[in-house]
Amino acid sequence: MRKILGILPLLAGLAATASAVPSDWPDKLIFSTVPTESSSNQTERFKNLVDYLTSRLGIPVQMISSSDYAGVITGMQFKHVDFAYFGPKSYSEASERAGAQCFVVEVDQDGMAGYHGLIITRKGSGIHSIAEAKGKVWAFTDPNSTSGTLVPTLHLVKDLKIDPATYFSKVIYSGSHEASMLAIKAGKVDIASTNDLDMLRGEGKMWNKDKDFDIVWTSPLIPGSPIAYRKDLPATLKNALQDAFVDYKDKDGLAMLKLSGYAPVADSVYDPVRAQIAFKREMDKK
């Protein structure tokens, strides 16, 4: 009898949570992330946040992975994804194609809502500049990556007047920032584009940046990566999601993400990225 009495408050609490969930909310939420690293590493990194959101919202939050950036955009377009972690370029594409609406942005451990693109080579390779990389093998990450493709492409073509397809002996797409950095470390490619935040996330586990890499170029500040939901979600759910992310203060969970937290963000923050996308589209037509 004592055990039964002890369970009753717990059951009452669950029932109260269930009844507090608005009737127009879905039974569960699907969260996806663009593949900046391996699926297992991303699942581990976001687990604390996903568990927190499930508890905070009162409905299950399921995280799914995609093999490429386009898969996350398409998933949201066809309502298989409710909210997602995007890069600035993939968000801009998702807002255009899938009705994505950003609501919070990552804030790094220094309190900055942005990051820098990097071009890197392997320590000891003898390649310390783009000029010394001529005829070498270059790795972008994904066609929809901001720091892994868009920003370095514009730097090469617009600033340096270089056509990557002819300047390098081979140009590949590695699929993720983690894959590009591991390929550089292993000597499988000679030069690659990535960013400082994803480099930090693998520091001490996948590589040692000071021992493994030379940084040959650093971009101007790029707007931070946003979390975005589908525009057709209930307004109360949208508000609840934004409040939940802004209130997320778990030290261990944020340490896993290499962040200090999340802050509200306006769609207009990504207009400069849209301008870069438009420039590249015009460039590709020539």
SERO-4910 file (N, C-alpha, C, O; in steps of 0.05 Angstrom, whole numbers):
BEGIN
 pado doro    nc1    nc2    nc3   cac1   cac2   cac3    cc1    cc2    cc3    oc1    oc2    oc3
  Met    A     17    -24      0      0      0      0     17     25      0     11     44    -14
  Arg    A     39     25     16     57     48     17     69     54    -10     72     77    -18
  Lys    A     77     32    -24     89     36    -51     69     49    -70     75     66    -86
  Ile    A     44     39    -69     23     50    -86     18     79    -80     15     95    -99
  Leu    A     17     86    -55     13    114    -47     36    131    -57     32    155    -64
  Gly    A     61    120    -57     84    135    -67     83    140    -96     93    161   -106
  Ile    A     70    122   -112     69    125   -141     47    145   -149     50    158   -170
  Leu    A     26    147   -132      3    164   -140     11    193   -146      1    204   -166
  Pro    A     28    206   -130     36    234   -136     50    236   -163     46    255   -178
  Leu    A     67    216   -169     81    216   -195     62    214   -218     64    229   -237
  Leu    A     42    196   -216     22    193   -237      6    219   -240     -1    227   -262
  Ala    A     -1    231   -217    -16    256   -218      0    277   -232    -11    294   -247
  Gly    A     26    278   -227     43    298   -239     45    294   -270     43    314   -284
  Leu    A     47    269   -279     48    264   -307     21    271   -320     21    283   -342
  Ala    A     -1    265   -307    -27    272   -318    -30    302   -320    -42    312   -339
  Ala    A    -20    316   -300    -22    346   -300     -6    357   -323    -14    376   -336
  Thr    A     18    346   -328     35    355   -350     21    351   -377     20    368   -394
  Ala    A     10    326   -380     -4    319   -405    -28    338   -410    -32    347   -432
  Ser    A    -43    343   -389    -67    360   -392    -59    389   -397    -75    404   -408
  Ala    A    -35    397   -389    -26    425   -393    -17    430   -421    -14    453   -429
  Val    A    -11    409   -437     -2    412   -465    -26    421   -482    -47    407   -482
  Pro    A    -24    443   -496    -46    452   -513    -55    431   -533    -39    415   -543
  Ser    A    -80    430   -539    -92    409   -555    -82    410   -584    -83    390   -598
  Asp    A    -74    434   -594    -65    436   -622    -35    430   -625    -25    431   -648
  Trp    A    -21    422   -604      6    414   -606      8    385   -617    -10    369   -612
  Pro    A     29    379   -632     33    351   -641     39    332   -618     46    341   -596
  Asp    A     36    306   -622     42    287   -602     72    285   -596     80    278   -573
  Lys    A     89    292   -615    118    293   -611    130    313   -631    117    321   -650
  Leu    A    154    321   -626    169    339   -643    193    326   -655    207    311   -640
  Ile    A    198    330   -680    222    320   -693    243    342   -697    237    362   -709
  Phe    A    266    338   -685    288    357   -686    310    346   -704    317    322   -700
  Ser    A    321    361   -722    343    352   -739    365    372   -739    361    395   -732
  Thr    A    389    363   -747    412    381   -748    428    376   -774    429    354   -784
  Val    A    438    398   -785    456    394   -808    481    380   -799    490    384   -776
  Pro    A    492    362   -815    514    344   -807    541    358   -806    557    354   -825
  Thr    A    547    372   -785    573    385   -783    594    364   -773    618    369   -776
  Glu    A    585    342   -762    602    321   -752    588    294   -755    566    294   -767
  Ser    A    600    273   -746    587    247   -748    561    246   -733    557    260   -714
  Ser    A    543    228   -742    516    226   -730    518    219   -700    504    230   -684
  Ser    A    536    201   -693    539    192   -665    549    215   -648    540    218   -625
  Asn    A    568    231   -658    578    254   -642    557    275   -639    555    287   -617
  Gln    A    541    280   -659    520    300   -657    498    291   -637    488    307   -621
  Thr    A    491    265   -639    470    255   -620    480    258   -591    464    266   -574
  Glu    A    505    251   -587    516    254   -560    517    283   -551    510    289   -528
  Arg    A    525    301   -569    528    329   -562    501    342   -556    499    359   -538
  Phe    A    480    334   -570    453    347   -566    435    332   -546    413    341   -541
  Lys    A    444    309   -536    426    293   -519    415    308   -495    391    307   -490
  Asn    A    432    322   -481    423    336   -458    402    357   -465    381    359   -451
  Leu    A    406    371   -487    387    391   -496    360    378   -503    339    388   -496
  Val    A    362    356   -518    337    342   -527    321    332   -502    297    335   -502
  Asp    A    335    321   -483    322    312   -458    309    335   -444    286    333   -434
  Tyr    A    323    357   -443    312    381   -429    287    391   -444    267    398   -431
  Leu    A    288    392   -470    264    401   -485    240    383   -481    218    393   -479
  Thr    A    245    357   -480    223    338   -475    210    344   -449    185    344   -447
  Ser    A    226    348   -428    216    353   -402    202    380   -400    181    383   -388
  Arg    A    215    401   -412    204    428   -411    177    431   -426    159    444   -416
  Leu    A    176    418   -450    152    422   -466    129    402   -459    106    408   -465
  Gly    A    137    380   -447    116    360   -439    108    342   -461     89    327   -458
  Ile    A    123    342   -484    119    323   -505    146    312   -515    166    326   -512
  Pro    A    147    288   -525    173    276   -533    186    292   -556    172    301   -575
  Val    A    212    297   -554    227    309   -575    247    288   -585    263    277   -570
  Gln    A    245    281   -611    261    261   -623    281    274   -642    274    289   -659
  Met    A    307    267   -638    328    278   -656    333    258   -678    338    235   -673
  Ile    A    334    268   -703    341    251   -725    364    264   -740    367    288   -740
  Ser    A    380    248   -753    403    258   -767    399    256   -797    382    241   -807
  Ser    A    414    271   -812    413    270   -841    441    268   -852    461    276   -839
  Ser    A    444    256   -875    470    252   -887    481    277   -901    505    279   -906
  Asp    A    463    296   -906    472    321   -918    454    344   -910    433    340   -898
  Tyr    A    463    369   -916    448    392   -908    421    393   -922    401    401   -911
  Ala    A    421    386   -948    396    387   -964    374    369   -952    351    375   -954
  Gly    A    383    347   -939    363    329   -927    347    342   -905    324    336   -902
  Val    A    360    359   -890    346    373   -868    326    393   -879    304    396   -869
  Ile    A    335    407   -900    317    427   -913    293    413   -925    270    422   -921
  Thr    A    298    391   -939    276    376   -951    258    364   -930    233    363   -933
  Gly    A    270    355   -908    254    343   -886    234    364   -875    211    357   -869
  Met    A    243    388   -872    225    409   -862    205    417   -883    181    422   -877
  Gln    A    213    417   -908    195    425   -930    171    406   -931    148    414   -937
  Phe    A    176    380   -926    154    360   -928    144    352   -900    131    332   -897
  Lys    A    149    369   -880    138    367   -853    146    341   -839    132    331   -822
  His    A    170    331   -846    181    309   -831    199    319   -808    207    304   -791
  Val    A    205    345   -809    222    358   -788    207    382   -778    196    398   -794
  Asp    A    205    385   -752    190    407   -740    208    431   -734    201    454   -738
  Phe    A    232    426   -724    252    448   -719    280    436   -723    284    412   -720
  Ala    A    299    453   -729    325    443   -737    347    463   -731    342    487   -729
  Tyr    A    371    452   -729    396    468   -726    407    471   -754    414    451   -767
  Phe    A    409    496   -763    420    502   -789    445    519   -787    451    531   -767
  Gly    A    460    519   -809    481    539   -813    467    564   -825    444    561   -834
  Pro    A    480    587   -827    468    610   -839    458    606   -867    436    615   -874
  Lys    A    475    594   -884    467    589   -912    444    569   -914    424    574   -928
  Ser    A    446    547   -900    425    527   -902    399    538   -890    377    530   -899
  Tyr    A    401    555   -870    377    568   -859    364    586   -881    340    585   -885
  Ser    A    381    602   -894    371    620   -915    357    604   -937    336    613   -947
  Glu    A    368    581   -944    356    564   -964    330    552   -953    310    551   -968
  Ala    A    330    544   -928    306    532   -916    283    552   -912    260    545   -914
  Ser    A    290    577   -907    269    597   -904    256    602   -931    232    608   -932
  Glu    A    271    599   -952    260    604   -979    244    580   -989    223    583  -1001
  Arg    A    255    556   -984    242    531   -995    223    517   -976    204    505   -985
  Ala    A    228    520   -950    212    504   -931    197    520   -910    185    508   -892
  Gly    A    197    546   -913    183    563   -894    195    563   -866    180    566   -846
  Ala    A    221    558   -864    234    558   -838    235    586   -826    239    605   -841
  Gln    A    231    588   -800    233    613   -786    252    611   -763    248    595   -745
  Cys    A    274    626   -764    293    625   -742    282    638   -717    266    657   -718
  Phe    A    289    627   -693    279    638   -669    300    642   -647    297    659   -630
  Val    A    322    627   -649    345    632   -631    370    627   -647    371    614   -667
  Val    A    392    639   -636    418    636   -648    438    626   -627    435    632   -603
  Glu    A    458    611   -635    479    602   -617    495    626   -607    500    645   -622
  Val    A    502    625   -581    520    645   -570    544    629   -560    542    611   -543
  Asp    A    568    636   -570    591    620   -563    601    626   -534    589    642   -520
  Gln    A    622    612   -526    631    614   -499    643    641   -492    647    647   -468
  Asp    A    648    657   -512    657    685   -507    634    705   -509    639    729   -507
  Gly    A    609    695   -511    586    712   -513    581    724   -540    566    743   -542
  Met    A    592    713   -561    589    723   -588    569    706   -604    572    682   -604
  Ala    A    550    719   -617    531    705   -634    541    704   -663    529    715   -681
  Gly    A    563    691   -667    575    689   -693    600    672   -692    609    663   -670
  Tyr    A    612    667   -715    636    650   -716    652    658   -741    644    675   -756
  His    A    675    645   -744    693    652   -767    698    628   -784    703    606   -774
  Gly    A    698    632   -810    707    611   -828    737    609   -828    751    629   -823
  Leu    A    747    585   -832    776    581   -833    784    565   -858    769    549   -868
  Ile    A    808    570   -868    820    553   -888    845    542   -874    862    557   -864
  Ile    A    847    515   -874    868    502   -859    885    483   -876    876    473   -897
  Thr    A    909    478   -867    926    457   -878    938    441   -855    934    448   -832
  Arg    A    951    419   -862    963    402   -841    989    414   -832   1006    423   -848
  Lys    A    993    414   -806   1018    424   -794   1041    408   -806   1041    383   -805
  Gly    A   1061    421   -816   1084    408   -827   1082    402   -857   1100    391   -869
  Ser    A   1060    410   -869   1056    404   -898   1072    423   -916   1077    417   -939
  Gly    A   1080    446   -904   1095    465   -920   1076    484   -935   1086    502   -950
  Ile    A   1050    481   -932   1031    498   -945   1021    519   -924   1007    512   -905
  His    A   1029    544   -928   1022    565   -909   1005    587   -921   1000    607   -908
  Ser    A    997    583   -946    981    603   -960    966    591   -983    972    568   -991
  Ile    A    946    605   -994    931    595  -1017    950    593  -1041    947    574  -1057
  Ala    A    969    611  -1043    988    610  -1066   1004    584  -1065   1009    572  -1086
  Glu    A   1012    575  -1042   1028    550  -1039   1010    525  -1043   1021    503  -1044
  Ala    A    984    529  -1044    966    506  -1047    958    501  -1076    942    483  -1082
  Lys    A    968    517  -1094    962    513  -1123    970    485  -1132    992    476  -1127
  Gly    A    951    472  -1145    956    445  -1155    952    423  -1134    957    400  -1140
  Lys    A    943    431  -1110    938    412  -1089    909    403  -1088    892    412  -1104
  Val    A    902    386  -1069    874    376  -1066    860    393  -1045    869    395  -1022
  Trp    A    837    403  -1053    821    421  -1035    795    406  -1027    784    391  -1043
  Ala    A    787    411  -1002    761    399   -993    742    421   -983    749    435   -964
  Phe    A    719    423   -996    697    438   -984    682    418   -966    690    394   -965
  Thr    A    661    427   -952    646    408   -935    621    398   -949    620    376   -959
  Asp    A    601    415   -950    575    409   -963    567    433   -980    573    456   -972
  Pro    A    554    429  -1003    546    452  -1020    530    473  -1005    530    496  -1013
  Asn    A    515    465   -984    498    483   -970    510    494   -944    497    507   -928
  Ser    A    536    489   -940    550    499   -917    559    528   -921    568    535   -943
  Thr    A    557    544   -900    565    572   -902    596    574   -901    608    583   -920
  Ser    A    607    566   -879    636    568   -875    651    547   -891    675    550   -897
  Gly    A    638    525   -897    651    503   -910    652    505   -940    667    491   -954
  Thr    A    634    522   -952    633    525   -981    628    554   -990    644    565  -1005
  Leu    A    606    566   -981    598    592   -991    619    613   -986    629    626  -1005
  Val    A    627    617   -961    646    639   -954    673    634   -967    684    653   -979
  Pro    A    685    610   -966    711    607   -978    710    609  -1009    729    618  -1021
  Thr    A    688    600  -1021    686    603  -1050    686    632  -1058    700    639  -1077
  Leu    A    671    648  -1044    671    677  -1051    698    690  -1046    707    707  -1061
  His    A    712    681  -1025    739    691  -1020    758    684  -1043    773    701  -1053
  Leu    A    756    659  -1052    774    650  -1074    768    665  -1100    785    675  -1113
  Val    A    742    665  -1107    734    676  -1133    733    707  -1133    744    719  -1152
  Lys    A    721    718  -1113    717    747  -1113    742    762  -1104    749    782  -1116
  Asp    A    755    753  -1083    778    767  -1072    804    760  -1086    820    777  -1092
  Leu    A    808    734  -1090    834    724  -1101    833    719  -1131    854    713  -1143
  Lys    A    809    721  -1143    806    716  -1172    815    688  -1180    829    685  -1200
  Ile    A    808    669  -1163    816    641  -1168    791    624  -1174    771    626  -1161
  Asp    A    794    608  -1195    773    588  -1200    782    562  -1187    801    549  -1196
  Pro    A    769    553  -1166    778    529  -1151    780    504  -1169    798    488  -1166
  Ala    A    762    502  -1189    762    478  -1206    788    475  -1223    796    453  -1229
  Thr    A    800    498  -1229    825    497  -1245    850    502  -1229    871    494  -1237
  Tyr    A    847    517  -1207    870    524  -1191    881    500  -1175    905    497  -1172
  Phe    A    862    483  -1165    870    460  -1150    870    435  -1168    855    434  -1187
  Ser    A    886    415  -1161    886    391  -1177    861    375  -1174    853    360  -1193
  Lys    A    847    378  -1151    822    363  -1146    807    378  -1125    818    388  -1105
  Val    A    781    380  -1128    763    392  -1109    742    371  -1100    728    360  -1117
  Ile    A    740    367  -1074    720    347  -1064    702    360  -1044    707    382  -1034
  Tyr    A    680    346  -1038    662    353  -1016    664    331   -995    656    308  -1001
  Ser    A    673    338   -971    677    317   -951    652    308   -937    650    286   -928
  Gly    A    631    326   -936    606    320   -924    601    333   -897    579    338   -889
  Ser    A    623    340   -883    620    353   -857    646    367   -849    667    361   -860
  His    A    644    385   -829    668    398   -820    687    379   -806    711    380   -810
  Glu    A    676    361   -790    692    340   -777    708    324   -798    732    319   -794
  Ala    A    694    316   -819    707    299   -840    730    315   -853    751    303   -859
  Ser    A    726    340   -858    747    356   -871    771    359   -853    794    356   -862
  Met    A    767    364   -828    789    367   -810    804    341   -805    829    341   -803
  Leu    A    790    319   -804    803    293   -801    819    286   -827    840    274   -826
  Ala    A    808    294   -850    822    289   -875    847    305   -877    868    295   -887
  Ile    A    847    329   -867    872    346   -866    892    333   -847    915    330   -853
  Lys    A    882    326   -823    900    314   -803    913    288   -814    937    284   -808
  Ala    A    898    272   -829    909    247   -839    925    250   -865    936    231   -875
  Gly    A    925    274   -876    940    279   -901    925    269   -926    938    266   -946
  Lys    A    899    265   -923    884    256   -947    877    278   -966    873    274   -989
  Val    A    875    303   -955    872    326   -972    892    347   -962    903    345   -940
  Asp    A    898    366   -980    920    385   -973    910    411   -960    924    423   -943
  Ile    A    886    419   -967    875    445   -957    845    443   -956    833    430   -973
  Ala    A    833    455   -936    804    452   -932    792    476   -918    806    492   -905
  Ser    A    766    480   -921    752    501   -908    735    490   -885    723    469   -888
  Thr    A    734    505   -863    718    496   -840    712    522   -824    710    543   -835
  Asn    A    708    519   -797    704    542   -781    715    538   -753    721    516   -745
  Asp    A    717    560   -738    730    558   -712    712    545   -691    723    533   -672
  Leu    A    686    547   -693    668    534   -673    669    504   -675    671    490   -655
  Asp    A    668    493   -700    669    464   -703    697    454   -697    700    431   -688
  Met    A    718    470   -701    744    462   -693    746    460   -663    758    441   -652
  Leu    A    734    479   -649    734    478   -620    719    454   -609    727    442   -590
  Arg    A    697    446   -623    681    423   -613    696    397   -614    690    379   -599
  Gly    A    716    395   -632    731    370   -634    758    371   -620    773    352   -619
  Glu    A    764    394   -608    790    398   -595    794    379   -572    777    377   -554
  Gly    A    817    366   -572    824    348   -550    812    320   -553    820    301   -539
  Lys    A    793    317   -571    780    291   -576    787    280   -603    794    257   -606
  Met    A    784    297   -624    789    289   -651    816    299   -662    828    287   -680
  Trp    A    825    321   -650    850    334   -659    860    354   -638    846    360   -619
  Asn    A    884    363   -642    896    385   -627    902    407   -647    921    404   -663
  Lys    A    887    428   -647    889    448   -668    917    460   -671    926    465   -693
  Asp    A    931    464   -649    958    476   -651    979    457   -662    998    465   -674
  Lys    A    975    431   -657    994    411   -666    987    399   -694   1004    390   -708
  Asp    A    961    400   -701    952    387   -725    947    405   -749    949    396   -772
  Phe    A    942    431   -744    933    448   -765    949    475   -767    959    485   -747
  Asp    A    951    485   -791    959    512   -796    935    527   -807    922    516   -825
  Ile    A    929    550   -797    907    566   -807    918    586   -827    933    604   -819
  Val    A    910    584   -852    921    602   -873    902    625   -879    910    644   -892
  Trp    A    877    624   -869    859    647   -874    836    645   -854    826    623   -848
  Thr    A    828    668   -844    805    670   -826    786    691   -837    794    713   -844
  Ser    A    761    684   -839    740    701   -851    732    723   -831    737    721   -807
  Pro    A    718    743   -842    704    762   -824    683    747   -809    676    724   -816
  Leu    A    671    759   -788    651    746   -772    626    738   -789    616    754   -805
  Ile    A    618    713   -785    594    703   -798    571    702   -778    576    695   -755
  Pro    A    546    710   -785    524    708   -766    522    680   -754    527    660   -768
  Gly    A    515    678   -729    514    652   -715    494    633   -727    475    642   -741
  Ser    A    498    608   -722    479    587   -732    453    588   -717    453    588   -692
  Pro    A    431    588   -731    405    590   -717    391    563   -713    398    543   -726
  Ile    A    372    563   -695    352    542   -693    326    553   -706    319    576   -700
  Ala    A    314    538   -723    290    548   -737    268    527   -736    273    503   -737
  Tyr    A    243    537   -734    220    519   -735    204    523   -761    208    543   -775
  Arg    A    186    504   -766    167    507   -789    147    529   -783    138    532   -760
  Lys    A    141    545   -803    124    568   -798     95    560   -791     80    577   -780
  Asp    A     87    535   -798     60    527   -793     55    514   -766     33    505   -760
  Leu    A     75    514   -749     71    504   -722     53    523   -706     53    547   -712
  Pro    A     39    513   -686     22    531   -670     38    553   -657     61    549   -648
  Ala    A     26    577   -656     40    600   -644     48    595   -615     70    604   -607
  Thr    A     32    581   -600     39    576   -572     63    558   -570     79    560   -552
  Leu    A     65    539   -589     88    521   -590    114    536   -598    135    532   -586
  Lys    A    111    554   -617    134    570   -625    145    586   -602    169    588   -597
  Asn    A    126    599   -587    134    615   -564    147    597   -542    167    605   -530
  Ala    A    136    573   -538    147    555   -518    175    546   -526    192    543   -508
  Leu    A    179    540   -551    206    532   -561    226    554   -556    248    549   -546
  Gln    A    219    578   -564    238    600   -560    245    604   -530    268    608   -523
  Asp    A    224    604   -514    228    608   -485    246    586   -474    263    591   -457
  Ala    A    241    561   -483    256    538   -473    286    541   -480    303    535   -463
  Phe    A    292    548   -505    320    551   -513    334    574   -498    356    571   -489
  Val    A    320    597   -496    332    619   -482    337    613   -453    356    622   -441
  Asp    A    320    596   -441    322    589   -412    341    566   -408    346    558   -385
  Tyr    A    352    554   -429    370    531   -426    396    540   -414    412    553   -427
  Lys    A    402    532   -389    426    541   -375    442    518   -364    460    523   -348
  Asp    A    436    494   -372    450    471   -361    480    472   -368    487    472   -392
  Lys    A    497    473   -349    526    477   -354    538    453   -369    554    458   -388
  Asp    A    531    429   -361    542    406   -375    533    404   -404    549    399   -422
  Gly    A    507    409   -408    496    408   -435    508    430   -453    515    424   -476
  Leu    A    511    454   -443    523    476   -458    553    471   -463    563    478   -484
  Ala    A    566    458   -444    594    451   -447    598    432   -470    617    433   -486
  Met    A    579    413   -473    580    394   -495    577    408   -522    590    400   -541
  Leu    A    560    428   -522    555    443   -547    576    465   -552    577    477   -573
  Lys    A    594    470   -532    614    491   -533    600    518   -537    609    535   -552
  Leu    A    579    522   -521    564    547   -523    560    558   -495    563    544   -475
  Ser    A    552    584   -494    544    596   -468    514    598   -467    503    603   -445
  Gly    A    500    593   -489    471    593   -489    460    600   -516    473    599   -537
  Tyr    A    434    607   -516    419    615   -540    406    642   -536    398    648   -513
  Ala    A    403    658   -557    391    684   -555    371    687   -577    374    676   -599
  Pro    A    349    703   -573    330    708   -594    344    720   -618    363    735   -615
  Val    A    334    714   -642    346    725   -667    325    732   -687    304    719   -688
  Ala    A    330    753   -703    312    761   -724    321    750   -751    345    747   -755
  Asp    A    302    745   -768    309    735   -795    327    753   -810    344    744   -826
  Ser    A    324    779   -806    340    799   -821    370    797   -816    386    807   -832
  Val    A    378    784   -794    406    779   -788    420    764   -811    444    768   -815
  Tyr    A    405    748   -825    416    731   -846    414    743   -874    420    730   -894
  Asp    A    405    769   -876    404    782   -902    431    784   -915    433    781   -940
  Pro    A    453    790   -901    480    790   -914    487    763   -926    500    762   -947
  Val    A    479    742   -913    484    715   -924    468    711   -949    478    699   -968
  Arg    A    444    720   -949    427    718   -973    440    734   -996    439    725  -1019
  Ala    A    452    756   -991    465    772  -1011    489    756  -1023    494    757  -1047
  Gln    A    503    742  -1005    526    726  -1014    516    703  -1032    528    696  -1052
  Ile    A    493    690  -1024    481    669  -1040    474    679  -1068    479    666  -1088
  Ala    A    461    703  -1068    453    714  -1094    477    720  -1112    476    715  -1136
  Phe    A    499    730  -1100    523    736  -1115    534    710  -1127    542    709  -1150
  Lys    A    535    689  -1111    546    663  -1121    528    652  -1143    539    640  -1162
  Arg    A    502    655  -1140    484    645  -1162    490    659  -1188    490    646  -1209
  Glu    A    494    685  -1187    500    700  -1210    527    692  -1221    531    690  -1246
  Met    A    546    688  -1203    573    679  -1211    572    652  -1226    586    648  -1245
  Asp    A    555    634  -1216    553    607  -1227    541    607  -1255    545    589  -1271
  Lys    A    525    629  -1261    513    630  -1288    533    638  -1310    529    633  -1333
  Lys    A    555    650  -1301    575    660  -1321    592    638  -1332    609    643  -1349
***
